[in-house]
Amino acid sequence: MTIPLADLLQTHDVASGHVERAIFGARDADAIATLVARTAEQQLGTPVAGGLFYAASAGCVFGLRLEDGRSIVLKAYQSHWEQRFLCAVQRVQRAVAGTGFPCPTPLAEPVAVGRGLATIESLLPDPGPNDRLDGSHLEQSSAGLVALLHSARGLAPDDLELHPSRMAGGELYPIPHNPVFDLQGTAEGAEWIDEWARRAWSRRSSGALPDVIAYLDWSARNVRLGPTGIVAVYDWDSISVASEATTAGQAAATWRSTGDTTDMRAPDAGEIARFVLSFARALGRPFSVLEMDVAHAAAVWVMAYAARCEHALEQRTPWRRTQAREWLAAQAEFLLS
């Protein structure tokens, strides 16, 4: 069943409006809906019949039904997402889809929308997130991530290093994925979080491990597991370059997170270590001591970023969540010792 696009824009959560204003300059639902429908029609040659879903985080994501019966996804990005990067993502995504890996297929080149760019891809049917993931699913998830890396092996990584999460020298965090997270303006009281981030980043950056084409937001929000393994992976702008150890460590901390307020506590230090070891087994080789250290530090750093976002968000909205900060206080020392 389709829904008017303007109605879909009213369905986002308490932090809604910030990313819409960053991309479109306002949060006028009718104006945004008109612009999105016009963009899709111009790129694909068919009018939009209605909307299927809407979500907003780093960007604004619209599930659309076209009048010719096709279902597509249009994602609009903030202005710091560069065209070179999005084109590189689509190049990798097309190649990976061509191997049979379960991911959407790009349908049009990035196009200007509002203050930024938008991409359009096929809609890959979503079986829905599994909010009951536990240790029994760990090997499926880690093996699925390795399968993704293998499917991208041999492809040129050109321009993938331009991911917006890249950090300037001396910085602890990237530009926040959503403008609601004002990290600079909410530093007071977060000094202890920043210290963990500093320690983790220093160790994460140690050594000279080679980069591969990597997926850096491996979570239940973006990845669907079936009885025999991965059945769908979304959010392909999470592709970038990183070492296998960094990729494994970040995924170990986030693999069963849906991003919802009902999320259970993140995996503890023991589960993170098991995920990293399972990832290495799927690669077919053991991690070195350095790689294990880097992986554990990557897990701590990504949780420090989440903790910093928690701290910042409660300064600007009624929303309060403490899971990442509780995790950092309880688990970071085990992984960095």
C-alpha positions in Angstrom: 0.0 0.0 0.0 1.3 3.4 -0.9 1.1 6.5 1.3 1.3 10.2 0.2 4.9 11.3 0.4 4.1 14.3 2.6 2.5 12.0 5.2 5.6 9.8 5.2 7.7 12.8 6.2 5.8 13.1 9.5 6.7 9.6 10.7 10.2 10.2 11.9 11.3 10.2 15.6 12.1 12.8 18.2 15.3 14.0 16.5 13.4 14.6 13.2 13.8 17.8 11.2 17.5 18.5 11.6 18.7 16.4 8.6 15.7 17.5 6.5 16.6 21.1 7.1 20.3 20.4 6.3 19.4 18.8 3.0 16.4 20.7 1.8 16.7 24.0 3.7 13.4 23.6 5.4 11.0 20.9 6.7 8.1 21.7 4.5 6.7 18.3 3.9 4.7 19.2 0.8 7.7 21.0 -0.9 10.1 18.1 -0.1 7.6 15.5 -1.4 7.2 17.4 -4.6 10.9 17.7 -5.1 11.6 14.0 -4.4 8.8 12.9 -6.7 10.0 15.2 -9.5 13.6 14.0 -9.1 12.6 10.4 -9.3 10.5 11.0 -12.4 13.2 13.0 -14.2 15.8 10.2 -13.6 13.6 7.2 -14.3 11.0 8.5 -16.8 8.0 7.4 -14.8 5.8 9.4 -12.3 5.7 8.4 -8.6 2.5 6.8 -7.5 3.2 7.1 -3.8 5.5 6.3 -0.9 6.3 3.1 0.8 8.4 4.2 3.8 10.6 7.0 5.0 13.6 7.2 7.3 16.1 9.9 8.2 19.5 9.7 9.9 22.6 10.6 7.9 20.3 11.2 4.9 16.7 11.1 4.0 15.5 7.8 2.6 12.3 7.4 0.6 10.8 4.1 -0.5 8.8 4.9 -3.6 6.3 3.1 -5.9 6.3 4.2 -9.5 3.3 4.2 -11.7 4.8 1.5 -13.8 4.8 -0.8 -10.8 8.5 -0.6 -9.9 9.6 -0.1 -6.3 12.7 2.1 -5.8 14.6 3.8 -3.0 15.8 7.5 -3.3 18.3 8.7 -0.7 19.1 12.4 -0.4 22.4 13.4 1.2 23.8 16.3 3.2 26.1 18.7 1.3 29.4 17.2 2.6 28.7 13.9 0.7 30.8 14.3 -2.4 29.7 13.2 -5.9 33.1 11.4 -6.4 32.5 9.3 -3.3 28.9 8.4 -4.2 29.9 7.4 -7.7 32.6 5.2 -6.3 30.1 3.5 -4.0 27.8 2.9 -6.9 30.6 1.4 -8.9 31.4 -1.1 -6.1 27.7 -1.7 -5.4 27.0 -2.7 -9.0 30.0 -5.0 -9.1 29.1 -6.7 -5.8 25.4 -7.1 -6.9 26.7 -8.7 -10.1 28.3 -11.5 -8.0 25.0 -12.4 -6.6 25.5 -10.8 -3.2 22.2 -9.6 -1.8 22.2 -5.9 -2.2 20.2 -3.2 -4.1 21.3 -2.2 -7.6 21.9 1.5 -8.5 19.5 2.8 -11.1 20.8 6.4 -11.8 23.9 8.4 -11.2 23.9 10.9 -8.3 21.9 14.0 -9.0 21.6 17.4 -7.3 18.7 17.6 -4.9 18.2 20.5 -2.5 21.6 21.4 -1.0 23.1 18.0 -1.7 22.9 15.0 -3.9 20.5 12.0 -4.2 21.0 8.4 -5.4 18.3 6.0 -6.7 18.5 2.2 -6.4 16.2 -0.8 -6.7 14.2 -1.7 -3.6 15.5 -5.0 -2.2 12.6 -6.6 -0.3 13.2 -6.3 3.5 12.3 -9.3 5.7 12.6 -7.0 8.7 15.3 -6.6 11.3 15.8 -9.4 13.8 15.7 -7.8 17.3 16.6 -11.1 19.0 20.1 -11.6 17.7 22.4 -13.3 20.1 25.7 -15.2 20.3 24.2 -18.0 18.2 24.1 -15.7 15.2 27.6 -14.3 15.6 29.3 -16.6 13.1 26.6 -16.0 10.5 27.1 -12.3 10.8 30.9 -12.3 10.8 31.0 -14.7 7.9 28.6 -12.5 5.9 30.8 -9.5 6.4 33.8 -11.5 5.1 31.7 -12.6 2.1 31.0 -9.0 1.3 34.7 -8.1 1.5 35.5 -11.1 -0.8 32.9 -10.0 -3.3 34.6 -6.5 -3.5 38.1 -7.9 -3.6 40.1 -6.8 -6.7 37.9 -3.7 -7.3 39.6 -0.3 -7.4 39.1 1.6 -4.1 39.5 4.9 -5.9 37.6 7.8 -4.1 36.1 5.5 -1.4 38.5 7.2 1.0 36.3 10.3 0.6 33.7 8.9 2.9 32.3 11.7 5.1 33.3 9.8 8.2 37.0 10.4 7.4 38.6 12.5 10.1 40.9 15.5 9.8 44.3 15.2 11.5 44.0 15.7 15.3 40.3 15.2 15.4 38.7 12.6 17.6 35.4 12.3 15.7 34.2 12.8 12.1 31.5 15.3 11.1 28.5 13.9 13.0 26.3 11.8 10.8 23.3 13.9 11.7 23.4 17.7 12.5 21.3 17.1 15.7 24.6 15.8 17.3 26.5 19.0 18.1 29.7 17.5 19.4 31.7 20.7 19.7 28.9 22.6 21.5 28.3 19.8 24.1 31.9 19.1 25.2 31.3 19.9 28.8 30.8 16.7 30.8 32.0 14.5 28.0 35.8 14.7 28.8 35.9 11.1 30.0 34.3 9.9 26.8 36.8 11.9 24.7 39.7 10.3 26.7 38.5 6.8 25.8 38.1 7.9 22.2 41.7 9.3 22.2 43.2 6.1 23.6 41.2 3.9 21.2 42.0 6.0 18.1 45.7 6.0 18.9 45.8 2.2 19.1 43.4 1.8 16.2 45.8 3.8 14.0 48.9 2.0 15.1 50.8 -0.2 12.7 50.6 -0.1 8.9 47.9 -2.6 8.1 46.8 -2.6 4.4 43.4 -1.2 3.6 40.6 -3.1 1.8 37.2 -2.1 0.5 35.2 -2.4 3.7 31.7 -1.9 5.0 31.8 0.2 8.2 28.2 0.2 9.6 27.7 -3.5 9.9 24.6 -3.6 12.2 21.2 -5.2 12.4 19.8 -1.9 11.2 21.4 -2.5 7.8 22.0 -6.3 7.6 19.4 -9.0 7.5 20.2 -12.6 8.6 18.2 -15.6 7.5 18.4 -19.2 8.6 21.5 -19.9 6.4 23.2 -16.5 6.5 22.9 -13.0 5.0 19.8 -12.3 3.0 20.1 -8.5 2.5 22.5 -5.7 3.1 21.3 -2.1 2.8 22.9 1.4 3.3 25.7 1.0 0.8 27.1 4.4 1.4 28.7 2.7 4.4 31.3 1.4 2.0 34.8 2.9 2.4 38.4 1.7 2.9 39.8 0.3 6.2 42.0 -2.5 7.4 40.3 -5.9 7.9 41.1 -5.6 11.6 39.3 -2.2 11.8 36.4 -3.6 9.8 36.0 -6.6 12.1 36.3 -4.5 15.3 33.7 -1.9 14.4 31.3 -4.7 13.3 31.9 -6.6 16.5 30.6 -3.7 18.5 27.6 -2.9 16.3 26.5 -6.2 14.6 23.3 -6.8 16.5 22.3 -3.1 17.0 19.1 -1.9 15.4 19.6 1.7 16.4 16.3 1.6 18.2 15.7 2.7 21.8 14.8 -0.9 22.6 18.3 -2.1 21.7 19.9 -4.3 24.3 23.3 -3.4 25.7 26.1 -3.7 23.1 28.2 -6.9 23.0 30.5 -7.2 26.0 34.3 -7.5 25.6 34.1 -11.3 25.5 31.6 -11.3 22.6 33.6 -8.7 20.7 36.7 -10.9 21.0 34.7 -13.9 19.7 33.3 -11.9 16.8 36.8 -10.8 15.8 38.1 -14.4 16.0 35.1 -15.7 14.0 35.8 -13.0 11.3 39.4 -14.1 11.1 38.4 -17.8 10.8 36.1 -16.8 7.9 39.0 -15.0 6.3 40.9 -18.2 6.5 43.8 -16.9 8.5 44.5 -16.0 12.2 44.8 -12.3 13.1 48.2 -11.2 14.4 48.6 -9.7 17.8 48.7 -6.2 16.2 45.5 -6.9 14.3 43.7 -8.1 17.4 44.8 -4.9 19.2 43.6 -2.7 16.3 40.2 -4.6 16.1 39.6 -4.2 19.9 40.5 -0.5 19.7 38.2 0.0 16.7 35.3 -1.5 18.8 36.0 0.9 21.7 36.3 3.9 19.3 33.0 3.3 17.6 31.3 2.9 21.0 33.0 6.2 22.2 31.5 7.9 19.2 28.1 6.5 20.0 28.5 7.6 23.6 29.4 11.1 22.5 26.3 11.2 20.4 24.2 10.1 23.3 25.7 12.9 25.5 25.1 15.5 22.7 21.6 14.5 21.9 20.3 14.8 25.4 21.5 18.4 25.5 19.2 19.4 22.6 16.2 17.1 22.9 14.1 15.2 25.5 15.6 12.0 24.2 17.8 10.2 26.7 19.7 7.0 26.3 22.8 5.7 28.2 23.6 2.3 26.8 26.8 3.4 25.0 28.1 5.3 28.0 27.4 2.5 30.3 29.2 0.1 27.9 32.2 2.4 27.7 32.5 2.6 31.4 32.2 -1.1 31.9 34.0 -2.7 28.9 36.6 -0.3 27.4 39.3 -1.1 29.8 39.1 -4.9 29.1 39.6 -4.3 25.4 42.4 -1.7 25.6 44.4 -3.4 28.4 
